[in-house]
């Protein structure tokens, strides 16, 4: 994670470009211990911006296809401490994340699964629910404002737009940790809560008016739908 540490050293020189800052329930950020961050995902810079603004080291999940796209990408993401996820084996991803959390680390996730094309928030995948159920760790919703305006998909270089990371209240999955099936109602309420929190914190609308926060309902017999 040497590149992450270099990024922190350069942070005072980089942050003014976006006037990057934190807002919201900053005092609710646990100073130590395991934590899962969930955020909207509107541009490629989101992990970098959150990492600079957040007061703790964050290990972000990244699709394995991107992680292994080339030796350069593998080296870059490894240097930033990113964690590759495998859609073909989501159970392995859940186990890998839980090992990091057991060591007291902070893991960052984008439950939409990919970058939004229009800035609107799409339905969340259920991987975060399985991680919360298995680990019993609190989930902290974040909303990134300004990143989409700084670097929409058609731009190659970011504009100097003010970016603010809004922090919500920690959310626990009721009854976690679970060793058996997840209660459907507790899972539904948990996913709806974090989805609505991220929408509110980011100031973004959902891209699907039918969405209630999760891509497919989380039931006890379901497998994780990616992370």
Secondary structure, DSSP 8 states (H G I E B T S, - for coil): -HHHHHHHHHHHHHHHHHT-EEEESGGGS-SSS-EEEEE---STTHHHHHHHHSSS-EEEEEEHHHHTS-HHHHHHHHHTT-EEE-GGGHHHHHHHHHHHHHTT-EEEE-TTSS--SSS-B----THHHHHHHHH---EEEEEEESHHHHS-TT-SS------EEEEEEEE--TT-S-SS---HHHHHHHHHHHHHHHHHHHT--BS-TT--SSSS---TT------
